[in-house]
Amino acid sequence: MVNFIVTADSGSGSMDQYKVSKSMETLNKIHKINSVLLLGDNIYEHGVTSVTDPQFKTKFEDPYKNINKKFYLCLGNHDYGNSFNLKNNADFQVSYSDISDKWNMPEKYYSIKGTNYEIFMLDTNLDLFDENTIMKQFHIMSRKIKNSKKKWKIVCGHHPWRSVGGHGNAERRLEIFFRDLCKFGADFDLYMCGHDHCKNIILKNHPFKKNKMINLLVIGTGGKKYHSGENGRPELYNIKQGDSDLLFHSPNLGACLMKITNKTIKLSCYNEELNEEYTHIIQK
């Protein structure tokens, strides 16, 4: 068995981040986790400006100082900088991997291999890229996914494919990217992301294979509270009949414990008080 803690939208440096990190410390002690996955918006609000930016300390090293595990990260929209004065701040997050013992982002997109699983970290900020940049990532990562011999294939990014949070479903370019992965035969069992500051577990119909479902986890609850809908109400119109089914929604801060065995992936969602909110089991 391999255990991961998964969360996203974490890098606020606020009390909310510290509340979640405290619960992650306890999960680590109880379940002896192997690694942590942080799925984008690692440094609010505009990323970092150098590899020595003090925000690496205040929004990553300090909040997680008691979790002595490897953290694997992907890039969110806030990691690229101010959208009105865009800087390629994301490069510094890749370079920081050479400095930190904890932070791991070897490239803007990459994979992590285990005994019976492979995790594929995407850069889903496609609205910032030209077509050549998008196609380069697609060709590299689709081949990695398709050619992987691991039993479990888990794809991670920052932006949702489907979500009942305020940001909602994938925009056109990302929708095409996911559909083309499936069309190319780069199938995967689970897609995990953040961006919406809520938790969702959704079953989505495979775009091209009848009676095949893709599991989706939205877990953007690592450092900022939910800010969409009255009283955290889910935007249910994003889940269309015949496309997806919503199994679980929570507006609470928190993280997900992912347990991988030869037969199952178990996703257990917790709030910041470490109350278990929902468990979903994927079998194969």
C-alpha positions as CSV (number, residue, x, y, z in Angstrom):
1,M,0.0,0.0,0.0
2,V,1.1,3.5,-0.9
3,N,-0.4,6.6,0.9
4,F,-0.5,10.2,-0.4
5,I,-2.0,13.4,1.0
6,V,-3.5,15.5,-1.8
7,T,-4.6,19.1,-1.7
8,A,-4.4,22.3,-3.8
9,D,-4.7,26.0,-3.7
10,S,-2.6,25.9,-0.6
11,G,0.0,28.7,-0.8
12,S,-1.7,31.5,1.0
13,G,0.5,31.7,4.1
14,S,-2.7,32.3,6.1
15,M,-4.2,30.7,9.1
16,D,-6.4,28.6,6.7
17,Q,-3.2,27.0,5.2
18,Y,-1.9,26.3,8.7
19,K,-5.1,24.7,9.8
20,V,-5.0,22.3,6.8
21,S,-1.2,21.7,7.3
22,K,-1.9,20.7,11.0
23,S,-4.5,18.2,9.9
24,M,-2.0,16.9,7.3
25,E,0.6,16.4,10.0
26,T,-1.8,14.2,11.9
27,L,-2.7,12.2,8.8
28,N,1.0,11.6,8.2
29,K,1.5,10.3,11.8
30,I,-1.5,8.0,11.6
31,H,-1.1,6.7,8.0
32,K,2.6,7.0,7.5
33,I,2.2,8.7,4.1
34,N,4.8,8.3,1.3
35,S,4.4,11.8,-0.3
36,V,2.3,14.9,-0.7
37,L,0.7,16.1,-3.9
38,L,0.0,19.9,-4.2
39,L,-2.0,20.6,-7.3
40,G,-1.3,24.2,-8.1
41,D,-1.6,27.8,-6.8
42,N,1.4,26.9,-4.6
43,I,2.3,30.6,-4.0
44,Y,-0.5,33.2,-3.9
45,E,-1.2,35.7,-5.3
46,H,1.3,36.2,-8.2
47,G,3.8,33.4,-7.7
48,V,7.5,34.1,-7.0
49,T,10.0,36.5,-8.5
50,S,13.2,34.4,-7.9
51,V,14.4,31.1,-6.4
52,T,15.3,33.1,-3.3
53,D,11.9,34.7,-3.0
54,P,10.9,34.6,0.8
55,Q,7.5,33.4,-0.1
56,F,8.9,29.9,-0.6
57,K,9.6,30.0,3.1
58,T,6.5,31.7,4.4
59,K,4.0,29.8,2.1
60,F,5.6,26.4,1.8
61,E,8.6,25.6,4.0
62,D,7.2,27.0,7.2
63,P,3.6,25.7,7.0
64,Y,4.8,22.2,6.2
65,K,8.0,22.1,8.4
66,N,6.6,19.2,10.4
67,I,5.9,17.0,7.4
68,N,9.2,15.5,6.4
69,K,8.1,14.0,3.2
70,K,8.6,14.7,-0.5
71,F,6.1,17.2,-2.0
72,Y,5.3,16.9,-5.7
73,L,3.7,20.0,-7.2
74,C,2.1,21.2,-10.4
75,L,1.5,24.7,-11.6
76,G,-1.7,26.8,-11.1
77,N,-2.8,30.0,-12.7
78,H,-1.5,32.1,-9.7
79,D,1.9,30.5,-10.0
80,Y,2.4,32.3,-13.4
81,G,2.0,35.8,-12.0
82,N,-0.4,38.7,-12.3
83,S,-2.6,38.1,-15.3
84,F,-2.4,41.9,-16.1
85,N,1.4,41.9,-16.1
86,L,2.3,38.3,-16.9
87,K,5.7,37.1,-15.9
88,N,7.1,33.6,-16.4
89,N,7.3,33.2,-12.6
90,A,6.6,29.5,-13.0
91,D,10.2,28.8,-14.1
92,F,11.4,29.7,-10.6
93,Q,9.2,27.0,-9.1
94,V,10.8,24.4,-11.3
95,S,14.3,25.7,-10.3
96,Y,13.5,25.7,-6.6
97,S,13.5,21.9,-6.8
98,D,17.3,22.1,-6.9
99,I,17.4,24.0,-3.7
100,S,14.7,22.5,-1.5
101,D,14.9,19.0,0.1
102,K,11.1,18.9,0.1
103,W,9.8,20.7,-3.0
104,N,9.8,18.6,-6.2
105,M,8.8,20.0,-9.6
106,P,11.5,18.8,-12.1
107,E,9.6,20.1,-15.1
108,K,6.4,22.0,-15.8
109,Y,4.9,18.6,-16.6
110,Y,6.3,15.2,-15.6
111,S,5.5,11.8,-14.1
112,I,6.1,10.0,-10.8
113,K,6.4,6.2,-11.0
114,G,5.7,3.7,-8.3
115,T,5.5,-0.1,-8.1
116,N,1.9,-0.3,-9.5
117,Y,1.1,3.3,-10.3
118,E,2.2,6.3,-12.3
119,I,1.1,9.8,-11.6
120,F,1.2,12.3,-14.5
121,M,1.5,16.0,-13.5
122,L,0.2,18.3,-16.2
123,D,0.4,22.1,-16.7
124,T,-3.2,22.9,-17.4
125,N,-2.7,26.7,-17.8
126,L,-3.4,26.3,-21.5
127,D,-5.0,29.8,-21.8
128,L,-1.4,31.2,-21.4
129,F,0.1,29.0,-24.2
130,D,0.3,29.1,-28.0
131,E,-0.7,26.1,-30.0
132,N,2.8,24.8,-30.4
133,T,3.4,24.8,-26.6
134,I,0.1,23.0,-26.0
135,M,0.8,20.4,-28.7
136,K,4.3,19.8,-27.3
137,Q,2.9,19.0,-23.9
138,F,0.2,16.8,-25.4
139,H,2.5,14.7,-27.5
140,I,4.9,14.1,-24.6
141,M,2.4,13.4,-21.9
142,S,-0.1,11.4,-24.0
143,R,2.7,9.1,-25.0
144,K,3.8,8.7,-21.4
145,I,0.2,7.9,-20.3
146,K,-0.5,5.5,-23.2
147,N,2.8,3.7,-22.9
148,S,2.8,3.3,-19.1
149,K,2.7,-0.3,-18.0
150,K,1.5,0.5,-14.5
151,K,-1.9,-0.8,-13.3
152,W,-3.0,2.6,-12.0
153,K,-2.7,5.7,-14.1
154,I,-3.5,9.0,-12.2
155,V,-3.5,12.3,-14.0
156,C,-3.1,15.6,-12.0
157,G,-3.5,19.2,-13.0
158,H,-4.7,22.5,-11.5
159,H,-7.9,23.1,-13.5
160,P,-11.0,20.9,-13.3
161,W,-12.4,18.9,-16.1
162,R,-15.8,18.9,-14.3
163,S,-16.6,20.9,-11.1
164,V,-19.6,22.2,-9.3
165,G,-17.5,25.1,-7.9
166,G,-17.5,28.6,-9.1
167,H,-14.9,28.2,-11.8
168,G,-16.7,25.2,-13.1
169,N,-15.9,23.0,-16.0
170,A,-12.9,23.0,-18.3
171,E,-12.6,25.8,-20.8
172,R,-12.5,24.9,-24.5
173,R,-8.8,24.3,-24.9
174,L,-8.5,22.1,-21.8
175,E,-11.7,20.2,-22.7
176,I,-10.2,19.4,-26.1
177,F,-6.9,18.4,-24.4
178,F,-8.7,15.9,-22.1
179,R,-10.9,14.5,-24.9
180,D,-7.9,14.1,-27.2
181,L,-6.0,12.1,-24.5
182,C,-9.0,9.7,-24.4
183,K,-9.3,9.7,-28.2
184,F,-5.5,8.9,-28.5
185,G,-5.9,6.0,-26.1
186,A,-4.1,7.7,-23.2
187,D,-6.7,6.5,-20.8
188,F,-6.4,7.1,-17.0
189,D,-8.3,6.0,-13.9
190,L,-8.4,9.2,-12.0
191,Y,-8.0,12.9,-12.6
192,M,-7.2,15.1,-9.5
193,C,-7.1,18.9,-9.5
194,G,-7.8,22.1,-7.6
195,H,-8.7,25.7,-8.7
196,D,-12.2,25.6,-7.2
197,H,-11.9,26.0,-3.5
198,C,-14.1,23.1,-2.7
199,K,-14.1,19.3,-2.7
200,N,-15.9,17.3,-5.4
201,I,-15.9,13.7,-6.3
202,I,-17.5,13.2,-9.8
203,L,-17.9,10.3,-12.1
204,K,-17.6,11.4,-15.7
205,N,-18.5,9.3,-18.8
206,H,-15.6,8.4,-21.0
207,P,-16.0,10.6,-24.2
208,F,-15.5,7.6,-26.5
209,K,-16.1,4.4,-24.6
210,K,-19.6,3.4,-23.6
211,N,-20.1,2.3,-20.0
212,K,-16.6,3.5,-19.0
213,M,-16.3,6.1,-16.3
214,I,-13.5,8.4,-15.3
215,N,-13.1,9.3,-11.6
216,L,-12.6,13.1,-10.9
217,L,-11.4,14.6,-7.6
218,V,-11.5,18.4,-7.0
219,I,-9.5,19.2,-3.9
220,G,-8.8,23.0,-4.0
221,T,-9.1,23.3,-0.2
222,G,-5.5,23.6,1.1
223,G,-5.3,27.3,1.9
224,K,-8.3,29.4,1.0
225,K,-11.9,29.1,1.8
226,Y,-14.7,28.5,-0.7
227,H,-16.0,31.7,-2.1
228,S,-18.7,30.8,-4.6
229,G,-22.4,30.3,-4.2
230,E,-24.6,31.1,-1.3
231,N,-23.5,29.2,1.8
232,G,-21.1,27.1,-0.3
233,R,-24.0,25.9,-2.5
234,P,-22.7,23.7,-5.4
235,E,-23.3,25.0,-9.0
236,L,-25.2,21.8,-10.0
237,Y,-25.9,23.1,-13.5
238,N,-22.2,22.2,-14.4
239,I,-23.1,18.5,-14.1
240,K,-25.2,17.7,-17.2
241,Q,-27.3,14.6,-17.5
242,G,-25.6,11.9,-19.5
243,D,-22.1,13.4,-19.0
244,S,-21.3,13.3,-15.2
245,D,-22.6,12.3,-11.8
246,L,-21.8,14.3,-8.6
247,L,-21.1,11.9,-5.7
248,F,-19.8,14.4,-3.1
249,H,-19.4,18.1,-2.6
250,S,-18.0,20.0,0.4
251,P,-17.1,23.7,0.8
252,N,-14.8,23.0,3.8
253,L,-11.0,23.4,3.9
254,G,-9.1,20.1,4.1
255,A,-7.2,17.4,2.2
256,C,-7.6,14.0,0.7
257,L,-5.9,10.8,1.8
258,M,-5.3,8.6,-1.3
259,K,-4.4,4.9,-0.6
260,I,-3.2,2.8,-3.5
261,T,-3.2,-1.0,-3.4
262,N,-3.1,-3.6,-6.2
263,K,-6.9,-3.8,-6.2
264,T,-8.1,-0.3,-5.2
265,I,-7.6,3.4,-5.0
266,K,-9.3,4.8,-1.9
267,L,-10.0,8.5,-1.6
268,S,-10.9,9.8,1.8
269,C,-11.8,13.5,2.1
270,Y,-11.2,15.3,5.4
271,N,-12.0,18.8,6.6
272,E,-9.5,20.9,8.5
273,E,-10.7,19.5,11.8
274,L,-9.8,16.0,10.5
275,N,-13.4,14.8,10.3
276,E,-13.8,12.3,7.5
277,E,-16.4,13.7,5.1
278,Y,-16.6,11.1,2.3
279,T,-14.8,8.0,1.0
280,H,-14.7,6.8,-2.6
281,I,-13.2,3.5,-3.7
282,I,-12.0,2.9,-7.3
283,Q,-11.7,-0.8,-8.1
284,K,-10.0,-2.5,-11.0
